[in-house]
Amino acid sequence: MVASDPMTERQGRMLGRLAEINLSAAEILHGRLVVAQSDEAARDLALALQRVSRSVRQTLLMEAKLARDARAEARADAAHAEKARGAEAEARKASVRQAVGQVAMEACETLDAVDDLLTDLDEHLELYVACHDFEAGGVEGLAAAICKDLGLEPKPARPAADERPKLVQAPGGGWAPDSS
């Protein structure tokens, strides 16, 4: 059975116990019905047995419904999680496509060459997703790996503003890195 919330588990235990109690009552009534001395007693016992039997059937149906509902909820949760993973993967692919496409635009001299590379990129990206742990690593690392596989040389990342050398005006005009 699928793991469920505490209330559903409690309800399941109670329904199971109720089914057992009703089944025991049905067995006792059946035993009394077999040895009934009068038609009136037999009729009353038969009616009671019928009512208890109906209660057993309803209890079993409710148990089955709880189990079906729990399985349906688990399937819905799994489908939702899969859809979310798919959306995340598509967003990652789009980011990788954009990064590699930018490198291709800078590296290629004609739009036809860029189109050819982007076609290769789409095929390569699908293979990469199928054969590697696509969710691991940053988009930049994935884009760099695919660029390398496609024969593209990505430009090194531009240093962050705080890592760039500070420029000062050099004597005689122009700019030079600050050496202080």
C-alpha positions as CSV (number, residue, x, y, z in Angstrom):
1,M,0.0,0.0,0.0
2,V,1.1,3.5,-0.7
3,A,2.3,5.6,2.3
4,S,-0.3,8.1,3.3
5,D,-1.1,10.7,5.9
6,P,-1.8,9.7,9.5
7,M,-5.5,10.3,9.3
8,T,-5.9,7.9,6.3
9,E,-3.8,5.3,8.0
10,R,-6.0,5.6,11.1
11,Q,-9.1,5.3,9.1
12,G,-7.8,2.2,7.4
13,R,-7.0,0.6,10.7
14,M,-10.5,1.4,12.0
15,L,-12.2,0.1,8.9
16,G,-10.2,-3.1,9.1
17,R,-11.1,-3.6,12.8
18,L,-14.8,-2.8,12.0
19,A,-14.8,-5.3,9.2
20,E,-13.4,-8.0,11.6
21,I,-16.0,-7.2,14.2
22,N,-18.8,-7.3,11.7
23,L,-17.6,-10.5,10.3
24,S,-17.5,-12.1,13.8
25,A,-21.0,-10.8,14.4
26,A,-22.1,-12.4,11.1
27,E,-20.6,-15.7,12.0
28,I,-22.3,-15.7,15.4
29,L,-25.7,-14.8,13.8
30,H,-25.2,-17.5,11.2
31,G,-24.6,-20.1,14.0
32,R,-27.7,-19.0,15.8
33,L,-29.7,-19.0,12.6
34,V,-28.7,-22.7,11.9
35,V,-30.1,-23.8,15.3
36,A,-33.1,-21.4,15.5
37,Q,-36.1,-23.1,17.1
38,S,-38.9,-21.0,15.6
39,D,-39.7,-19.4,12.3
40,E,-39.9,-16.0,14.0
41,A,-36.5,-16.3,15.6
42,A,-35.0,-17.5,12.3
43,R,-36.6,-14.5,10.5
44,D,-35.2,-12.1,13.0
45,L,-31.7,-13.7,12.9
46,A,-31.8,-13.7,9.0
47,L,-32.6,-10.0,8.9
48,A,-29.9,-9.2,11.4
49,L,-27.4,-11.4,9.4
50,Q,-28.4,-9.6,6.2
51,R,-27.8,-6.1,7.8
52,V,-24.4,-7.2,9.3
53,S,-23.4,-8.7,6.0
54,R,-24.2,-5.4,4.2
55,S,-22.1,-3.6,6.8
56,V,-19.2,-6.0,6.1
57,R,-19.5,-5.3,2.3
58,Q,-19.7,-1.6,2.8
59,T,-16.7,-1.6,5.1
60,L,-14.6,-3.6,2.6
61,L,-15.7,-1.3,-0.2
62,M,-14.6,1.7,1.8
63,E,-11.2,0.1,2.5
64,A,-10.7,-0.5,-1.2
65,K,-11.7,3.1,-2.0
66,L,-9.1,4.4,0.5
67,A,-6.4,2.3,-1.1
68,R,-7.4,3.4,-4.6
69,D,-7.5,7.0,-3.5
70,A,-4.0,6.7,-2.0
71,R,-2.6,5.1,-5.2
72,A,-4.2,7.8,-7.3
73,E,-2.8,10.5,-5.2
74,A,0.7,8.9,-5.4
75,R,0.4,8.7,-9.2
76,A,-0.7,12.3,-9.4
77,D,2.2,13.4,-7.2
78,A,4.6,11.4,-9.3
79,A,3.2,12.9,-12.5
80,H,3.4,16.4,-11.1
81,A,7.1,15.8,-10.0
82,E,7.9,14.4,-13.5
83,K,6.3,17.4,-15.2
84,A,8.3,19.8,-13.0
85,R,11.5,17.9,-13.8
86,G,10.7,18.1,-17.5
87,A,10.1,21.9,-17.2
88,E,13.4,22.3,-15.4
89,A,15.2,20.3,-18.0
90,E,13.7,22.3,-20.8
91,A,14.7,25.5,-19.1
92,R,18.3,24.2,-18.7
93,K,18.3,23.1,-22.4
94,A,17.2,26.6,-23.5
95,S,19.9,28.2,-21.4
96,V,22.5,25.9,-22.8
97,R,21.2,26.5,-26.4
98,Q,21.4,30.2,-25.8
99,A,24.9,30.1,-24.4
100,V,26.2,27.8,-27.2
101,G,24.3,29.8,-29.8
102,Q,26.0,32.9,-28.7
103,V,29.4,31.3,-29.0
104,A,28.4,30.0,-32.5
105,M,27.3,33.5,-33.6
106,E,30.7,34.8,-32.5
107,A,32.7,32.0,-34.0
108,C,31.0,31.5,-37.4
109,E,31.3,33.8,-40.4
110,T,28.0,33.0,-42.1
111,L,24.5,32.5,-40.9
112,D,24.4,29.1,-42.7
113,A,27.4,28.0,-40.6
114,V,25.5,29.2,-37.5
115,D,22.4,27.3,-38.6
116,D,24.4,24.1,-39.2
117,L,26.0,24.4,-35.8
118,L,22.7,25.0,-34.1
119,T,21.2,21.9,-35.8
120,D,24.2,19.9,-34.5
121,L,23.7,21.5,-31.1
122,D,20.1,20.3,-30.9
123,E,21.1,16.7,-31.8
124,H,24.1,16.8,-29.5
125,L,22.1,18.3,-26.6
126,E,19.5,15.5,-26.8
127,L,22.3,12.9,-26.8
128,Y,24.0,14.7,-23.9
129,V,20.7,14.7,-21.9
130,A,20.2,11.0,-22.6
131,C,23.8,10.0,-21.7
132,H,24.8,12.3,-18.9
133,D,23.5,13.6,-15.6
134,F,22.0,16.7,-17.2
135,E,20.8,18.1,-13.9
136,A,24.3,18.2,-12.4
137,G,26.6,21.0,-13.0
138,G,26.0,24.6,-14.0
139,V,24.7,25.8,-17.4
140,E,28.1,27.4,-18.2
141,G,29.9,24.1,-17.6
142,L,27.4,22.2,-19.8
143,A,27.6,24.8,-22.5
144,A,31.4,24.7,-22.4
145,A,31.5,20.9,-22.7
146,I,29.1,21.0,-25.6
147,C,31.1,23.8,-27.3
148,K,34.2,21.7,-27.0
149,D,32.5,18.7,-28.5
150,L,31.2,20.9,-31.4
151,G,34.7,22.3,-32.0
152,L,33.8,25.7,-30.7
153,E,36.1,27.7,-28.5
154,P,34.1,29.6,-26.0
155,K,35.4,32.9,-24.9
156,P,36.6,33.0,-21.4
157,A,34.1,34.4,-18.9
158,R,34.6,38.1,-18.3
159,P,35.9,38.6,-14.8
160,A,33.5,40.1,-12.3
161,A,33.8,43.8,-11.7
162,D,35.6,43.3,-8.4
163,E,38.2,41.0,-10.0
164,R,39.0,43.3,-13.0
165,P,42.1,45.4,-12.6
166,K,41.4,49.0,-11.8
167,L,42.6,51.4,-14.4
168,V,44.3,54.7,-13.7
169,Q,45.3,57.5,-16.1
170,A,48.9,56.9,-17.2
171,P,51.4,59.7,-17.4
172,G,51.4,61.0,-20.9
173,G,47.7,60.0,-21.6
174,G,46.0,56.7,-21.9
175,W,45.0,54.2,-19.2
176,A,47.1,51.6,-17.4
177,P,46.3,49.0,-14.7
178,D,46.6,50.3,-11.2
179,S,49.7,48.7,-9.6
180,S,49.1,49.9,-6.1
